[in-house]
Amino acid sequence: MRRTFTWLPWVLLILVIIGFLGWQQLQKPKAPVAPDGVKMPAEKVEPLIDTSRSGGVVSYSAAVKVAAPAVVNIFTTQKVKQQAHPLLTDPVFREFFGDQLPDQYGQSPNENSLGSGVIVRPDGYILTNNHVIAQADQIVVALQDGRRAEAKVVGTDPDTDLAVIKIELTQLPVLPFKLSDNEVGDVVLAIGNPFGVGQTVTQGIISATGRSDLGINTYEDFVQTDAAINPGNSGGALIDVAGNLIGVNTAIFSQTGGSLGIGFAIPAKICQQVMNAILKDGRVVRGWLGISLLPTERDDVLQPKEKGVTVAEVLADGPAAKAGIQRGDKIMKVNEEEISSASHLINFVALQKPNSTIQIEVERAGKTMMLDVVVTERKAQNSSSQYIPLPGQ
């Protein structure tokens, strides 16, 4: 009797296991059968992605915790110059009031604006947009930890809309640059101070890379994103899901002033180049040809876009004029690199060192010519234009 009871639990356990395995077999999805009798592949029931928090799909809080402390709010104040009131020059008025003028006449109003910035070095150097701090009389930087400090301008580059400012604080968090391997479809986060409401994080993807010919800056190579970017986000960070700096948010396409899902950031590679140049020389040194360009017109939109750009004007005594480039020439290649657009040529030449020689292939009257051009340094921005916008722009 004892032996029977001793074996009975084991028998029951074996029966339960067999029953469970049989039930699992019945629950497996059966391969559907097509009308012709051919078995189709069974449906895959496993999840396609890992939706756990550690996988970074449900939450990007880890990236935000790394990056957010290095993104600052920037407040600027500019004294507005106003025309003196006519009464101030009236002798009777001056005799009555003397040197004591009413407050409304004796004070200059201030104009306040806001933006964002990114701490990129632990000794207090901050990257932001030039338009955020341009013509500011006072710049105040507010950190996420509550500290505030007045900033001084180290250098600006209006051609890329970048500026470097510095604060005198210690123990500053920094954002590392991610210079490559950014692909369309990658998830990105935009961090900034939209409308002055405080630090805000929005999420999107990289919609495109290498955006140019937008008429925003002289030198353009934008990362496009659909992460919400609004006024006040300018100068803020665009980061990847690991908390690395992909770019500095700079502009949006909008008719209302709010985000429509088309935002642009200056890539980290350009940000690093501009910052290093400003810290080294106090300015950005770029090559220059002394020409104005027109994009190649497309008579048939169904046809592939033609290579090359057409020379609209040649500056007298400029590098291009001395090399023999003429108005109407079509520039096809520079140093064996095919030129696809006006911005492509401008960006390529800008990277050349002054007094270096480049070889330009041009088409003139159906003939191909090779010309050697000695690049010179580009003078102050917005001088003789290097790009002529299309009519109506």
C-alpha positions in Angstrom: 0.0 0.0 0.0 2.8 2.4 0.8 4.6 1.6 -2.5 1.4 2.5 -4.4 1.2 5.9 -2.7 4.9 6.4 -3.3 4.7 6.0 -7.1 1.3 7.6 -7.5 2.6 11.3 -7.4 5.2 10.5 -10.0 2.7 9.0 -12.3 0.4 12.0 -11.9 3.3 14.4 -12.6 4.2 12.5 -15.8 0.6 12.6 -17.0 0.5 16.4 -16.3 3.7 17.0 -18.3 2.5 14.9 -21.2 -0.9 16.8 -21.2 0.8 20.1 -21.1 3.1 19.3 -24.0 0.1 18.0 -26.0 -1.8 21.2 -25.3 1.2 23.3 -26.5 1.2 21.4 -29.8 -2.4 22.1 -30.3 -1.9 25.8 -29.6 0.8 26.3 -32.2 -0.3 28.2 -35.3 -0.9 25.8 -38.1 0.6 26.6 -41.5 -2.2 27.9 -43.7 -2.9 25.9 -46.9 -3.3 27.7 -50.2 -6.0 26.7 -52.7 -3.5 24.8 -54.7 -2.6 22.7 -51.7 0.8 24.3 -51.0 1.6 24.9 -47.4 2.3 28.6 -46.6 4.8 29.7 -43.9 3.4 29.8 -40.4 2.7 33.2 -38.9 5.5 34.5 -36.7 4.1 35.3 -33.3 7.2 36.7 -31.5 7.4 40.5 -31.2 9.4 42.2 -33.9 11.2 44.5 -31.4 12.1 44.5 -27.8 9.6 46.7 -26.1 11.2 46.6 -22.7 12.4 49.8 -21.0 16.0 48.6 -21.1 15.8 48.3 -24.9 15.3 52.1 -25.3 12.0 51.7 -27.2 9.5 52.6 -24.6 11.6 55.3 -22.9 14.5 57.5 -23.8 15.0 58.8 -20.3 18.6 57.5 -20.1 19.6 59.6 -23.0 17.8 62.7 -21.6 19.5 62.2 -18.2 22.9 62.3 -19.9 22.2 65.2 -22.3 19.7 67.5 -20.6 22.1 68.9 -18.0 24.4 70.2 -20.8 21.6 72.0 -22.6 21.2 75.6 -21.2 18.6 78.3 -21.5 20.0 81.6 -22.9 18.4 85.0 -22.1 19.6 88.1 -23.9 18.9 91.8 -23.4 19.4 94.5 -26.0 18.9 98.2 -25.5 16.7 99.6 -28.1 17.8 102.9 -29.6 14.9 105.2 -30.0 14.7 108.5 -31.6 14.7 111.5 -29.2 11.3 113.0 -28.6 10.8 116.4 -30.3 10.0 118.1 -27.0 13.5 117.3 -25.7 14.9 120.0 -28.1 12.2 122.5 -27.3 13.7 125.4 -25.3 10.5 126.0 -23.3 10.3 122.3 -22.4 14.0 122.3 -21.4 13.6 125.4 -19.3 10.7 124.0 -17.4 12.2 120.6 -16.7 15.9 121.4 -16.7 18.0 118.3 -16.4 15.2 116.3 -14.7 13.3 114.6 -17.5 10.2 112.5 -17.1 10.9 108.7 -16.9 9.3 108.0 -20.2 11.8 110.3 -21.9 14.9 109.5 -19.9 15.0 105.7 -20.2 15.8 103.5 -23.1 13.6 100.4 -23.4 15.1 96.9 -23.4 14.3 94.1 -25.8 14.5 90.6 -24.3 14.8 87.4 -26.2 15.5 83.8 -25.5 17.1 80.7 -26.9 19.1 77.6 -26.0 22.7 76.5 -26.1 24.9 73.4 -25.6 27.9 73.1 -23.2 30.6 71.4 -25.3 33.6 71.9 -23.0 34.0 71.5 -19.2 35.7 74.9 -19.0 32.5 76.7 -19.9 32.4 77.0 -23.7 28.9 76.9 -25.2 27.7 76.5 -28.7 24.5 78.3 -29.8 23.1 80.1 -32.9 24.5 83.4 -33.9 21.0 84.9 -34.3 20.3 84.0 -30.6 23.0 86.3 -29.3 23.5 88.8 -32.1 23.6 92.4 -31.0 22.9 91.4 -27.4 24.1 93.8 -24.7 23.8 91.1 -22.0 23.7 87.3 -22.2 22.6 85.3 -19.2 22.9 81.5 -19.2 20.7 79.3 -17.0 21.7 75.7 -16.2 19.4 72.9 -15.4 20.8 72.7 -11.9 19.6 76.2 -11.2 22.9 78.1 -11.6 23.0 81.2 -13.7 26.0 83.1 -15.1 26.6 86.0 -17.5 28.3 84.9 -20.7 30.7 86.6 -23.0 31.0 86.1 -26.7 34.1 84.3 -27.8 33.4 84.4 -31.6 30.6 84.2 -34.1 30.2 82.8 -37.6 27.1 84.3 -39.3 27.6 82.3 -42.4 26.7 79.1 -40.6 24.6 80.9 -37.9 26.9 79.5 -35.1 28.4 81.3 -32.1 30.6 80.3 -29.2 30.1 81.9 -25.8 31.7 81.2 -22.5 30.6 81.2 -18.8 32.9 81.1 -15.7 31.5 78.2 -13.8 32.9 74.9 -12.7 31.8 71.3 -12.7 29.9 71.7 -16.0 28.4 68.7 -17.8 29.2 68.4 -21.5 27.8 66.8 -24.6 30.1 64.7 -26.8 29.9 65.2 -30.6 28.7 62.4 -32.8 30.4 63.2 -36.2 29.2 60.4 -38.4 26.9 57.3 -38.8 23.7 59.3 -38.6 21.2 57.7 -41.0 17.7 58.6 -42.2 15.2 57.0 -39.9 17.3 57.1 -36.7 15.4 58.3 -33.6 16.5 61.7 -32.3 15.5 64.0 -29.5 15.4 67.8 -29.5 16.2 69.6 -26.3 15.6 73.3 -25.8 13.6 76.1 -24.3 10.6 76.6 -26.6 8.6 79.8 -26.0 10.4 80.2 -22.7 8.3 77.5 -21.0 11.4 75.8 -19.7 13.6 72.9 -20.8 11.6 70.6 -23.1 12.3 67.3 -24.9 10.6 66.3 -28.1 11.2 63.1 -30.2 11.3 62.4 -33.9 13.5 60.8 -36.5 16.2 62.0 -38.9 14.1 62.9 -42.0 17.0 63.7 -44.3 20.7 64.6 -44.3 22.7 67.0 -46.4 19.8 69.4 -46.9 21.0 72.6 -48.7 19.9 75.3 -51.1 17.3 76.4 -48.6 18.3 80.0 -48.4 18.7 79.9 -44.6 22.5 80.3 -44.3 25.4 80.9 -46.7 26.8 77.5 -45.9 24.2 74.7 -45.6 24.4 71.0 -44.9 21.5 70.5 -42.6 20.1 67.5 -40.8 16.3 67.5 -41.2 14.1 66.2 -38.5 10.4 66.0 -37.6 11.1 66.4 -33.9 9.1 69.5 -32.8 11.3 72.6 -32.9 9.8 75.9 -31.9 10.9 79.5 -31.2 13.3 79.3 -28.2 14.7 75.9 -29.4 17.3 77.7 -31.5 20.8 76.8 -30.4 19.5 73.7 -28.5 20.7 70.1 -28.9 19.6 67.4 -31.3 20.8 64.2 -29.8 20.7 60.4 -30.6 19.2 57.8 -28.2 22.6 57.5 -26.5 22.8 61.1 -25.6 25.4 62.2 -28.2 25.2 65.6 -29.9 24.1 65.1 -33.6 23.5 68.8 -34.3 22.5 72.3 -33.1 18.8 73.2 -33.9 18.7 76.3 -36.0 15.6 76.7 -38.1 12.1 75.5 -39.1 9.9 75.7 -42.1 6.6 77.3 -40.8 4.0 79.7 -41.8 2.7 80.2 -38.3 5.9 80.2 -36.3 5.1 76.8 -34.7 6.5 73.4 -35.6 5.1 71.7 -38.7 7.5 68.7 -38.5 10.2 70.3 -40.8 13.1 71.4 -38.6 16.8 71.8 -39.4 19.9 71.3 -37.3 23.5 72.1 -38.1 25.5 68.8 -38.1 27.9 68.2 -35.2 30.8 68.0 -37.7 30.3 71.5 -38.9 29.7 72.7 -35.3 33.1 71.2 -34.3 34.9 72.7 -37.2 33.5 76.2 -36.6 34.2 76.0 -32.8 37.8 74.9 -33.3 38.4 77.7 -35.8 36.9 80.3 -33.5 39.0 79.1 -30.5 42.1 79.0 -32.6 41.9 82.1 -34.8 38.9 84.0 -33.4 37.2 83.6 -36.7 36.5 81.0 -39.4 38.8 81.1 -42.4 37.3 79.9 -45.7 38.3 79.7 -49.3 36.7 81.9 -51.9 36.4 82.1 -55.7 34.9 85.4 -56.3 31.9 84.3 -58.3 28.1 84.3 -58.1 26.2 81.2 -59.1 22.8 80.1 -60.4 21.4 76.6 -60.0 21.1 74.6 -63.2 17.5 75.0 -64.5 15.4 71.9 -65.2 13.2 72.3 -68.3 11.7 68.8 -67.8 11.1 67.8 -64.2 10.8 64.1 -65.3 14.5 64.2 -66.4 17.3 63.6 -63.9 18.9 66.7 -62.4 21.8 67.8 -64.4 25.3 68.1 -62.8 27.1 71.4 -62.5 26.3 75.0 -61.8 26.4 78.1 -64.0 28.5 81.1 -63.3 26.3 84.2 -63.1 28.9 86.9 -62.3 32.7 87.0 -62.0 34.2 89.5 -59.6 36.8 91.6 -61.2 40.4 90.8 -60.0 39.0 87.9 -58.0 40.5 84.4 -58.0 38.1 83.0 -60.7 38.6 86.1 -63.0 42.4 85.7 -62.8 42.1 82.0 -63.7 40.0 82.8 -66.8 36.5 81.7 -65.6 33.8 83.7 -67.4 30.2 84.5 -67.0 28.1 81.7 -68.4 30.7 79.0 -67.7 29.2 75.8 -66.3 31.4 74.4 -63.5 31.2 70.6 -63.6 34.0 69.3 -61.4 36.4 70.6 -58.8 39.5 68.4 -58.1 37.7 65.6 -59.9 34.7 65.8 -57.6 31.4 66.3 -59.5 29.5 69.4 -58.5 25.7 68.9 -58.0 24.5 72.3 -56.7 25.6 75.8 -55.9 25.8 75.0 -52.2 27.9 72.0 -53.0 30.5 74.2 -54.7 30.4 76.9 -52.1 30.9 74.3 -49.3 33.7 72.6 -51.2 35.6 75.8 -51.9 35.1 77.0 -48.3 37.1 74.0 -47.0 40.1 74.9 -49.1 42.9 76.8 -47.5 43.6 80.2 -48.8 46.4 80.3 -51.4 45.9 76.7 -52.3 45.3 75.7 -55.9 42.3 73.8 -57.1 41.5 72.4 -60.6 38.1 73.3 -62.0 36.5 71.7 -65.0 34.2 74.0 -66.9 32.0 73.7 -70.0 32.0 76.7 -72.3 30.3 76.8 -75.7 30.2 73.0 -75.8 33.9 72.5 -75.0 35.4 71.2 -71.8 38.3 73.2 -70.2 40.5 72.6 -67.2 41.5 75.7 -65.2 43.8 76.1 -62.2 42.4 78.6 -59.6 44.3 79.9 -56.6 41.8 80.2 -53.8 41.9 83.3 -51.6 40.3 84.0 -48.2 36.7 84.9 -48.1 36.2 88.4 -46.7 33.5 89.5 -44.2 30.1 87.7 -44.7 27.4 89.2 -46.8 30.0 91.0 -49.0 29.9 90.2 -52.7 27.3 87.3 -52.8 28.4 83.8 -53.7 24.9 82.6 -54.3 22.1 84.3 -56.2 18.7 83.1 -55.1 16.1 82.0 -57.7 13.7 84.7 -58.9 10.9 85.2 -56.5 12.8 84.1 -53.5 
